[in-house]
């Protein structure tokens, strides 16, 4: 097999091209040398003096020298052939025209075209030669042309006939050799391509639109050799259950230009093959068949793993929901009895025991909050959480949360501010979810804001969008943590801050916003603070004011 260069071109082709260029240069230099020697011989014998004969020889010498220079350029070859035509025509005119001794030089363009070893240049050479002959004939008819002496005319005739005959013969021989070389290289290229097609891992087919196989290359994933597939219908190689899908893919490839389908081969109903179709013309389709057994096995494995993961996740959600529900019953009893104890409803109690009762009550409240978060998240993941929509003023829900969190903010030394509009914000939403969103956002902001900082809760409306914005001047969130926040059980901050919750606050906010058709976004700069924005399309648009009716007018229903 022919070795290839780094540029993918056979080295033998490069060598052949270099040899062709050397031949063209040698041909032109040989022509120039012959003309120069002939001129020197005539000068030596005393027959060549400055005049038309010397100018004619120069006209035959210049195209040869320029042709040797232009031989390396593709466009230069065509220019060289035209120059040959002009030079031959001028030489003929200087020596008597079409009946002069150099008339054969009108064929020099054709000889040069053959020497270039390019078949597509022969028509140009012939056309230029005819044009030169016509120009010389017209010139002889209308102009008085000089005639060389009889003794010089004989030698000039021999020179023109020898150069044209030998040059044309050498060019035609070289052209024939080049044509054979091109054919051999083309055969080698075709052989290599066919070998690659036969050894590539897929099965490549040429099909009629109906599915009859015209050509086959490669390794078929069927119990048949490539040659045995010719003239068979492709549907015969497909399992009966998958034949309608394959025939439909063939029709789609004809109408739409391409199609893909996976099918089971007739000899192996458990196997899988992938068929890719591309329309080549109205009566021809290119097809590639690939063994997709490994891919099908991986996809089956992934489907089973996904189903198992979903089942485990659903089981986990059900377990958490049931466990949370079971934990709330004894926890409510603990909180109730601890509340009775800290209020001393059944008599006095020492201060230490009262302090213990207070701690039990606070710990129970914190635990109940965590259990409620887990229960809500479990219901949301199990798609069992249903919104209890109602109409209410969103400001009232947020104001209640601000009053509830005021004490915690004061104990933490953080300035909690609320910025609410003066006009009502009538919303159609789940009141408890809106409170939970505000509560979680403010609680989260207080946890990450040091003493002396500020947390601002802003409520505003934008068309049908209700915007809840909580901004703090806390420690901020690192970019790596920012990407994780909003997913269940993900937390940011140091160990003390992570210990303050289960990592469900922001995930619940995002989930409640999504249930209302909204979204949550977080903006934060480390060391400067964080802003969380929740936007939900829950506001009820105000009715458009009706125009005042004229006296006596009646409003239409």
C-alpha positions in Angstrom: 0.0 0.0 0.0 1.3 3.5 -0.8 2.6 5.4 2.2 0.9 8.7 2.9 2.5 12.0 4.0 1.4 13.9 7.1 -0.9 15.9 4.8 -2.7 12.7 3.6 -1.3 12.9 0.1 0.5 9.8 -1.4 4.2 10.3 -1.6 4.2 8.6 -5.1 1.9 11.4 -6.3 4.3 14.1 -5.1 7.2 12.4 -6.8 5.3 12.1 -10.0 4.3 15.8 -9.9 8.0 16.8 -9.3 9.1 14.6 -12.3 6.4 16.2 -14.5 7.6 19.7 -13.5 11.2 18.8 -14.3 10.2 17.4 -17.7 8.3 20.6 -18.6 11.3 22.8 -17.6 13.7 20.5 -19.5 11.4 20.5 -22.6 11.4 24.3 -22.7 15.1 24.6 -22.1 15.8 22.1 -24.8 13.6 24.1 -27.3 15.5 27.3 -26.3 18.9 25.6 -26.6 18.0 24.3 -30.1 16.9 27.7 -31.3 20.0 29.3 -29.8 22.4 26.7 -31.4 20.7 27.1 -34.7 21.0 30.9 -34.6 24.7 30.5 -33.6 25.3 28.2 -36.5 23.8 30.6 -39.0 25.8 33.5 -37.5 29.0 31.4 -37.7 28.5 30.7 -41.4 27.8 34.3 -42.0 24.2 34.0 -43.0 22.6 35.6 -40.0 22.7 39.4 -39.7 20.7 41.7 -37.6 17.3 41.8 -39.2 13.9 40.0 -39.5 15.5 36.5 -39.3 17.2 37.3 -36.0 14.0 38.8 -34.6 12.1 35.6 -35.7 14.6 33.4 -33.8 14.2 35.7 -30.8 10.4 35.3 -31.0 10.8 31.5 -30.9 13.3 31.7 -28.0 11.4 34.0 -25.6 8.3 31.7 -25.1 10.6 28.8 -24.3 12.4 30.8 -21.6 9.2 32.2 -20.1 7.5 28.7 -20.3 10.3 27.2 -18.2 9.6 29.9 -15.6 5.8 29.6 -15.7 5.8 25.8 -15.6 5.3 25.6 -11.8 2.1 27.6 -11.7 -1.3 26.3 -12.7 -2.5 29.6 -14.2 1.0 30.2 -15.6 0.7 27.2 -17.9 -2.3 28.8 -19.7 -0.4 32.1 -20.0 2.7 30.3 -21.4 0.6 28.6 -24.1 -0.8 32.0 -25.2 2.8 33.4 -25.3 3.8 30.4 -27.5 1.0 31.4 -29.9 2.1 35.0 -30.0 5.8 34.1 -30.4 5.0 31.6 -33.2 2.8 34.1 -35.0 5.5 36.9 -34.8 8.2 34.5 -36.0 6.1 33.5 -39.0 5.3 37.1 -39.9 9.0 38.0 -39.8 10.0 35.2 -42.3 7.3 35.3 -45.0 4.1 34.3 -43.2 2.2 31.1 -43.8 4.4 30.1 -46.7 7.6 31.0 -44.9 10.2 28.6 -43.4 9.0 29.1 -39.8 5.3 28.4 -40.5 5.4 25.2 -38.5 5.9 27.2 -35.4 2.2 28.0 -35.4 1.9 24.5 -33.9 4.2 25.4 -31.0 1.2 26.1 -28.6 -0.1 22.6 -29.2 3.3 21.0 -28.6 3.7 23.1 -25.4 0.3 22.0 -24.2 1.3 18.4 -24.7 4.6 19.0 -22.9 2.7 20.3 -19.8 1.2 16.7 -19.4 -2.2 18.1 -18.7 -5.0 16.7 -20.9 -7.3 19.6 -20.1 -4.7 22.0 -21.7 -4.8 20.4 -25.1 -8.0 22.2 -26.3 -6.4 25.5 -25.3 -3.2 24.6 -27.2 -5.1 23.7 -30.3 -7.2 26.8 -30.1 -4.2 29.1 -29.8 -2.4 27.2 -32.6 -5.4 27.8 -34.9 -5.6 31.4 -33.9 -1.9 31.9 -34.6 -2.3 30.3 -38.0 -5.2 32.5 -38.8 -3.3 35.6 -37.7 -0.4 34.6 -39.9 -2.6 33.9 -42.9 -4.4 37.3 -42.6 -1.1 39.0 -42.2 0.3 37.4 -45.3 -2.7 38.6 -47.3 -2.7 42.2 -46.2 0.9 43.0 -45.3 4.2 43.0 -47.3 6.2 40.5 -45.3 10.0 40.1 -45.5 11.4 36.9 -47.1 14.7 35.4 -45.9 17.4 34.4 -48.4 17.0 31.0 -50.0 20.1 29.6 -48.2 18.8 30.6 -44.8 15.2 29.6 -45.5 16.3 25.9 -45.8 18.0 25.9 -42.4 15.1 27.8 -40.8 12.6 25.3 -42.3 14.6 22.4 -40.9 14.7 24.2 -37.5 11.0 24.8 -37.3 10.0 21.3 -38.4 12.5 19.6 -36.1 11.6 21.6 -33.0 7.8 21.2 -33.6 8.0 17.5 -34.6 10.4 16.4 -31.8 8.7 18.7 -29.2 5.2 17.5 -30.1 6.3 13.9 -30.1 8.0 14.2 -26.8 5.1 16.0 -25.3 2.6 13.4 -26.5 4.7 10.6 -25.2 5.0 12.3 -21.8 1.2 13.0 -21.8 0.5 9.4 -22.5 2.8 8.3 -19.6 1.1 10.9 -17.3 -2.3 9.6 -18.3 -1.3 6.1 -17.5 0.2 7.2 -14.2 -2.9 9.1 -13.2 -5.0 6.0 -14.1 -2.8 3.8 -12.0 -2.9 6.2 -9.0 -6.7 6.4 -9.4 -6.9 2.6 -9.4 -4.7 2.5 -6.3 -6.8 5.1 -4.5 -10.0 3.3 -5.4 -8.5 0.0 -4.1 -7.5 1.6 -0.8 -10.9 3.1 -0.4 -12.6 -0.2 -1.1 -10.3 -1.9 1.3 -11.1 0.6 4.0 -14.8 0.3 3.3 -14.6 -3.5 3.5 -12.6 -3.4 6.8 -14.4 -0.6 8.6 -16.4 -1.9 11.7 -19.9 -0.9 10.5 -22.0 -2.2 7.6 -22.5 0.4 4.9 -25.3 -0.1 2.4 -26.6 1.4 -0.7 -30.4 0.9 -0.9 -33.3 1.6 -3.1 -36.1 3.5 -1.3 -38.0 0.2 -1.0 -35.2 -1.4 0.9 -33.5 -3.5 -1.8 -29.7 -3.7 -1.2 -27.5 -2.5 -4.1 -24.1 -2.3 -2.4 -22.7 -3.6 0.8 -19.3 -2.9 2.5 -18.0 -3.7 6.0 -18.8 -6.3 8.6 -22.5 -7.2 8.7 -24.0 -7.9 12.2 -26.0 -10.7 10.6 -25.4 -14.3 9.8 -24.5 -13.5 6.2 -21.4 -12.4 4.3 -21.3 -9.0 2.6 -21.7 -10.5 -0.9 -24.7 -12.5 0.1 -26.6 -9.3 1.0 -26.8 -7.9 -2.5 -30.2 -7.8 -4.1 -31.9 -8.9 -0.9 -34.6 -6.8 0.8 -33.3 -5.2 4.0 -36.5 -6.0 5.9 -35.7 -9.7 5.5 -32.8 -9.2 7.8 -35.0 -7.6 10.6 -37.0 -9.4 13.2 -40.7 -9.5 12.3 -41.8 -7.3 15.2 -39.4 -4.5 14.1 -40.0 -4.6 10.4 -42.8 -1.9 10.5 -40.5 0.5 12.3 -37.7 -0.1 9.8 -40.0 0.4 6.8 -41.3 3.6 8.4 -37.7 4.8 8.8 -37.1 4.1 5.0 -40.1 6.2 4.1 -39.0 9.0 6.5 -35.5 9.0 4.9 -37.1 9.5 1.5 -39.4 12.2 2.6 -37.4 14.0 5.3 -33.8 13.2 4.2 -32.7 11.2 7.2 -33.9 8.7 9.8 -32.7 6.4 12.6 -34.1 3.3 14.1 -33.0 0.5 16.4 -34.1 -3.0 15.6 -33.5 -6.6 16.4 -31.9 -8.8 13.7 -33.9 -11.7 12.4 -31.3 -14.3 13.5 -31.1 -12.9 17.1 -34.3 -11.4 18.5 -32.4 -10.5 21.7 -29.7 -8.5 19.8 -29.9 -4.9 18.8 -28.7 -3.0 15.7 -28.9 0.7 15.0 -29.8 1.7 11.4 -28.9 5.3 10.2 -30.4 6.4 6.9 -29.5 9.4 4.6 -31.1 10.2 1.3 -28.6 10.4 -1.5 -31.1 11.0 -4.3 -34.7 10.2 -5.1 -33.8 6.6 -6.0 -30.9 6.0 -3.6 -30.4 5.8 0.1 -27.2 5.5 2.1 -27.4 3.3 5.2 -25.1 2.4 8.1 -25.8 -0.5 10.4 -24.0 -0.7 13.7 -24.1 -3.5 16.3 -25.9 -1.7 19.3 -26.0 -4.7 21.7 -23.5 -3.1 24.1 -25.3 0.2 24.0 -28.6 -1.4 24.5 -27.2 -3.3 27.5 -25.9 -0.1 29.0 -29.2 1.7 28.4 -31.1 -1.2 30.0 -28.7 -1.1 33.0 -29.1 2.7 33.3 -32.9 2.3 33.2 -32.8 -0.3 35.9 -30.5 1.8 38.0 -32.7 4.9 37.6 -35.8 2.9 38.4 -34.1 1.5 41.5 -32.9 5.0 42.6 -36.4 6.4 42.1 -37.9 3.5 44.1 -35.3 4.0 46.9 -35.9 7.8 46.9 -39.7 7.3 47.0 -39.2 4.8 49.9 -36.9 7.3 51.7 -39.5 10.0 51.3 -42.3 7.8 52.5 -40.1 6.7 55.5 -39.3 10.3 56.4 -42.9 11.3 56.1 -44.1 8.5 58.3 -41.3 8.9 60.8 -41.9 12.7 61.0 -45.6 12.1 61.6 -44.8 9.6 64.3 -42.3 11.9 66.0 -44.7 14.8 66.2 -47.1 13.0 68.5 -44.7 12.5 71.5 -43.0 15.8 70.7 -46.3 17.7 71.1 -46.7 16.0 74.5 -43.2 17.0 75.5 -43.8 20.6 74.5 -47.2 20.7 76.2 -46.0 19.3 79.5 -42.9 21.5 79.4 -45.0 24.5 78.8 -47.2 23.7 81.8 -44.1 23.3 83.9 -42.5 26.6 82.9 -45.8 28.5 83.5 -46.1 26.8 87.0 -49.8 26.0 86.4 -49.8 23.3 89.1 -47.8 25.1 91.7 -44.5 26.7 92.4 -41.2 25.2 91.1 -37.6 26.1 91.8 -35.8 28.4 89.4 -33.4 25.7 88.2 -36.3 23.4 87.3 -38.0 26.3 85.6 -34.9 27.0 83.6 -34.8 23.3 82.6 -38.4 23.4 81.5 -37.7 26.5 79.4 -34.8 24.7 77.7 -36.9 21.6 77.1 -39.6 23.7 75.5 -37.1 25.6 73.2 -35.4 22.4 72.2 -38.8 20.8 71.4 -39.8 23.8 69.3 -36.6 23.6 67.4 -37.0 19.9 66.9 -40.6 20.3 65.8 -39.5 22.9 63.2 -36.9 20.5 61.8 -39.5 17.7 61.6 -42.0 20.0 59.9 -39.3 20.9 57.3 -38.5 17.3 56.7 -42.2 16.4 56.4 -42.8 19.2 53.9 -39.7 18.3 51.8 -40.7 14.6 51.8 -44.2 15.5 50.6 -42.8 17.7 47.9 -40.3 15.1 46.7 -43.1 12.5 46.7 -45.3 14.9 44.7 -48.0 14.7 47.5 -47.8 18.3 48.6 -50.9 20.2 47.7 -51.2 24.0 47.9 -54.2 25.4 49.9 -54.7 28.5 47.7 -56.8 31.3 49.1 -57.1 35.1 48.6 -55.3 37.2 51.2 -53.1 40.3 51.6 -49.5 39.2 51.2 -48.4 42.0 53.5 -50.3 40.4 56.5 -48.5 37.1 56.1 -45.1 38.8 56.0 -45.9 41.1 58.8 -46.8 38.2 61.0 -43.4 36.6 60.3 -41.6 39.9 61.1 -43.3 40.1 64.4 -42.4 36.5 65.2 -38.8 36.9 64.3 -38.3 40.3 66.0 -37.4 38.7 69.3 -34.8 36.4 67.7 -33.3 39.3 65.9 -33.0 41.4 69.1 -31.4 38.5 70.9 -28.9 38.2 68.1 -28.2 41.9 68.0 -29.3 42.3 64.4 -31.5 45.1 63.1 -34.5 43.5 61.4 -36.4 45.9 59.1 -39.5 45.3 56.9 -40.3 47.4 53.8 -43.9 46.8 52.8 -46.0 48.9 50.4 -48.8 51.0 51.6 -51.4 49.5 49.2 -52.7 45.9 49.6 -51.1 43.1 47.7 -53.9 40.7 47.1 -52.5 37.3 46.3 -54.0 33.9 45.4 -51.6 31.6 47.0 -51.0 29.2 50.0 -50.8 31.5 53.0 -48.8 29.0 55.0 -46.3 28.6 52.2 -45.8 32.3 51.9 -45.2 32.5 55.6 -42.8 29.6 55.4 -40.8 31.3 52.6 -40.5 34.5 54.6 -39.7 32.7 57.8 -37.0 30.5 56.3 -35.4 33.5 54.5 -35.3 35.7 57.5 -34.1 32.9 59.8 -31.3 32.0 57.4 -30.2 35.6 57.1 -30.1 36.1 60.9 -28.0 33.0 61.2 -25.3 34.4 58.9 -25.4 38.0 60.0 -23.1 39.0 62.9 -24.1 41.2 65.8 -24.5 44.8 64.7 -25.6 43.9 61.2 -28.9 44.3 59.4 -31.5 42.2 57.7 -34.1 43.8 55.4 -37.3 42.1 54.2 -38.8 43.8 51.2 -42.3 43.0 49.7 -43.4 44.5 46.4 -45.6 43.8 43.4 -44.7 43.9 39.7 -47.8 43.2 37.6 -48.8 39.7 38.7 -45.4 39.0 40.3 -45.1 39.0 44.0 -41.5 39.7 45.0 -40.1 38.7 48.4 -36.5 40.1 48.9 -34.4 39.4 51.9 -31.0 41.2 52.0 -28.5 41.0 54.8 -25.1 42.4 55.7 -23.7 39.1 56.8 -20.6 37.1 55.9 -21.8 36.3 52.4 -21.6 33.0 50.5 -18.5 31.6 48.7 -19.0 30.9 45.0 -18.6 27.1 45.5 -21.3 27.1 48.2 -23.5 29.3 46.1 -23.8 26.6 43.4 -24.9 24.0 46.0 -27.4 26.0 47.9 -31.1 25.4 47.2 -30.7 21.6 47.1 -32.0 19.5 50.0 -29.6 19.1 52.9 -27.0 21.4 51.4 -25.5 24.0 53.8 -22.9 26.8 53.7 -20.8 28.4 56.3 -18.6 27.1 59.1 -19.3 24.1 61.4 -21.2 26.2 64.0 -23.5 27.7 61.3 -24.1 24.3 59.7 -25.0 22.8 63.1 -28.0 25.2 63.3 -30.2 23.5 60.8 -30.7 20.5 58.5 -30.1 22.4 55.3 -33.7 22.4 54.2 -34.6 26.1 54.5 -33.6 27.4 51.1 -34.6 24.1 49.4 -38.1 24.5 50.8 -38.2 28.1 49.7 -37.2 27.1 46.1 -39.7 24.2 46.2 -42.6 26.4 47.5 -41.8 29.1 44.8 -41.7 26.5 42.1 -45.1 25.1 43.2 -46.5 28.6 42.8 -44.9 28.8 39.3 -42.1 31.1 40.5 -38.4 31.0 41.0 -35.7 31.8 43.6 -32.3 33.5 42.9 -29.4 34.2 45.1 -26.8 37.0 44.8 -24.0 37.2 47.2 -20.5 38.7 47.7 -18.2 37.1 50.2 -17.7 39.4 53.2 -20.4 41.9 52.1 -23.8 40.1 52.4 -26.4 38.1 50.5 -29.7 38.9 48.8 -32.3 36.2 48.1 -35.1 37.1 45.6 -38.3 35.0 45.3 -40.7 35.9 42.5 -44.1 34.2 42.1 -47.0 35.0 39.7 -49.7 35.0 42.4 -50.9 38.6 42.6 -54.5 39.2 41.7 -54.7 42.0 39.1 -56.8 45.0 40.2 -60.0 45.4 38.1 -59.8 48.1 35.5 -61.8 51.3 36.6 -65.1 51.6 34.7 -65.8 54.9 32.9 -68.5 57.0 34.4 -71.9 56.5 32.8 -73.8 59.5 31.3 -77.1 60.4 33.0 -79.8 58.1 31.8 -77.4 55.6 30.3 -77.8 51.9 31.1 -74.7 49.6 31.6 -74.7 46.4 29.4 -74.2 43.1 31.1 
